[in-house]
């Protein structure tokens, strides 16, 4: 049996079967009179993107031996597919498949954020209150009861967690729990767990108004250790995300780039659960 190529190891057949139908079609150009290198295959470009996301290397340092084309080519393909909405749709499709296999827990969800340093500043950055005012970004994540990421957003590191609760839930794309059946996608968990950073009347009113059970630690009253017995799942989700080293230390200046990488990371986490893989 022949060994799998680097591209096949980075992008498995199962993953590629999900991604390929989501990619935009490109009009065929006449070959007559054309010069230059042929277009890098989409699967190879995706493998290069996944390699950069996992290892954290710069785009220009992408090894040619992988067979993924140049780092610039992979970066351009990342941008092209972000404009086409591929990454957000990939995450949604993964969630749909999880729901249809009864692998999503909607009885409760958790929300939290994590700050990372932005080495080159850029869009969606701000002075980090936990890093001596250095430029950074914050990932806001909503996850299900088992820690699977339902939705994620990027803001500056100086954005207060409580300000992003409503946008995070309002822009949650939702999940179709039954394939082929009519009805609205599910967007709201039965109960939401959050730490003291969300202990504000506006957050509680927002959740109550949408019929979501409120479980937020009260500042100065409630010990966070008791709530932590449930909220640890979202902290584990943050650890999963930061295992993608391109997210753990931000180098990309454009908000579209870091948002695309965050969506792809969420989709890969969901795909791991679907396939039972640890890679």
Secondary structure, 3 states (H helix, E strand, C coil): CCCCCHHHHHCCHHHHHHHHHHCCCCCCCCCCCCCCCCCCCHHHHHHHHHHHHHHCCCHHHCCHHHCCCCHHHHHHHHHHHHHCCHHHHHHHHHHHHHHHCCCCCCCCEEEEEEEEEECCCCCCCEECCCCCCCEEEEEEEEEECCCCEEEEEEEECCCCHHHHHHHHHHCCCCECCCCCCCCCCECCCCEEEECHHHCCHHHHHHHHHCCCEEEECCCCCCCHHHHHHHHHHHHHHHHHHHCCHHHHCECCCCHHHHHHHHHHHHHHHHHHHHHCCCC
